[in-house]
Amino acid sequence: MYYEEEIKALNQSRLKYLIVGGLAVNLYGVHRLTRDLDLMIDISEENLNKFAEIMKKLGYASKITLEKAKNLVALCFHHTKDEFKQIDIFLKNPIDFKKAYRRRKVIKVKNVPFSCASLQDIIQMKEKAGRDRDWIDIGALRKITKS
């Protein structure tokens, strides 16, 4: 699975994270293409610094420092050797992280636990974003909740 190494590193560091976005949609069983990994994390300064250090060890860099990113909604980390790998984290979480973390679903892939936002939280976040791709995902995710 794409991003398996990154998820293992986050798990080993005990950093609390939630997979949201396209990969989460995939993990719930909806087939659609996605290249990036979208994450929500606890956005305390200590946790953000810990996350940035993990990204650095894995070969990722951001064009913007954490200090300069304070007013942004999200921060993007690009892999320095693999242009197709990108990890985005919310700096202003669209939903309450602590509550969402309690509702998370852990989905194992090849014995690696992936910490995903709940189906309802993903739907709520996609409704807020409201892009065409999000509405398509919402339709597919709602079919899962009905089955």
C-alpha positions in Angstrom: 0.0 0.0 0.0 1.2 3.5 -0.8 2.4 5.4 2.2 2.9 2.3 4.3 6.4 3.4 5.4 5.0 6.8 6.5 2.2 5.3 8.5 4.5 2.8 10.2 6.8 5.8 11.2 3.8 7.7 12.6 2.6 4.7 14.5 6.1 4.0 16.0 6.4 7.6 17.1 3.0 7.3 18.8 1.9 10.5 17.1 -1.9 10.7 17.1 -3.1 11.2 13.5 -6.2 10.6 11.4 -6.2 9.8 7.7 -8.7 11.8 5.9 -9.2 12.5 2.2 -8.8 10.1 -0.7 -6.7 7.5 1.0 -9.3 7.2 3.8 -12.0 6.8 1.1 -9.9 4.0 -0.4 -9.5 2.3 3.0 -13.2 2.3 3.5 -13.5 0.3 0.2 -14.2 3.0 -2.4 -11.9 2.7 -5.4 -10.7 6.1 -6.7 -7.3 7.5 -7.5 -5.4 9.7 -5.1 -1.8 10.6 -4.9 -1.5 12.4 -1.7 -2.0 11.5 2.0 -4.2 14.0 3.9 -3.9 13.9 7.6 -5.3 15.6 10.7 -3.1 15.7 13.7 -3.2 17.3 17.1 -1.9 20.7 16.1 -0.1 21.7 19.3 3.3 23.2 18.7 5.1 20.2 20.2 3.1 17.7 18.0 3.7 19.8 14.9 7.4 19.9 15.5 7.4 16.1 16.1 5.5 15.5 12.9 7.9 17.8 10.9 10.9 15.8 12.3 9.3 12.5 11.3 8.7 13.9 7.8 12.4 15.1 7.6 13.6 11.6 8.5 11.5 10.1 5.8 12.8 12.4 3.1 10.0 15.0 3.1 10.3 18.7 3.1 8.0 21.7 3.1 8.6 24.8 1.2 7.3 26.8 4.1 8.6 26.6 7.7 6.2 25.9 10.5 6.7 29.4 11.9 5.7 31.0 8.6 2.8 28.5 8.1 0.8 29.7 11.2 -1.9 31.5 9.2 -2.4 28.7 6.7 -5.2 26.1 6.7 -2.9 23.3 5.6 0.8 22.5 5.1 2.2 20.4 2.4 5.2 18.1 2.6 6.8 16.8 -0.7 9.1 13.9 -0.8 12.5 15.1 -2.0 13.2 12.1 -4.2 9.7 10.9 -5.2 7.7 13.7 -6.8 4.5 11.7 -6.6 4.6 11.5 -2.8 2.9 14.3 -0.9 1.5 14.6 2.6 -0.8 17.4 3.6 -1.7 18.2 7.2 -4.4 20.5 8.4 -3.1 23.4 10.5 -6.7 24.4 11.2 -8.6 21.2 11.7 -12.0 21.3 10.1 -13.5 19.3 13.0 -12.5 18.8 16.6 -9.5 16.5 16.5 -9.8 15.0 20.0 -13.5 14.0 19.4 -12.7 12.7 15.9 -9.7 10.7 17.3 -12.0 8.9 19.8 -14.4 8.0 16.9 -11.6 6.8 14.6 -11.5 3.4 12.9 -8.3 1.5 12.8 -8.0 -0.4 9.5 -5.3 -2.9 9.1 -3.5 -3.4 5.7 -0.8 -6.0 5.5 -0.8 -6.0 9.3 -0.1 -2.3 9.5 -2.8 -0.3 11.4 -4.0 2.8 9.6 -5.8 5.3 11.9 -8.7 6.7 9.8 -11.3 9.3 10.7 -14.7 7.7 11.1 -17.0 7.4 8.0 -19.3 10.1 9.4 -16.4 12.5 10.1 -15.0 12.0 6.6 -18.5 12.7 5.1 -18.8 15.8 7.3 -15.4 17.1 6.2 -16.1 16.5 2.6 -19.5 18.3 2.9 -17.6 21.3 4.3 -15.1 21.2 1.4 -17.9 20.9 -1.1 -15.8 20.2 -4.2 -17.1 18.1 -7.1 -14.8 15.2 -6.1 -16.0 15.4 -2.5 -19.7 15.1 -3.5 -18.8 12.0 -5.6 -16.9 10.5 -2.5 -19.9 11.4 -0.2 -22.3 9.5 -2.5 -20.0 6.4 -2.5 -19.4 6.6 1.3 -23.1 6.9 2.1 -23.7 3.7 0.2 -21.3 2.0 2.6 -23.1 3.3 5.6 -26.4 1.9 4.3 -25.0 -1.6 3.6 
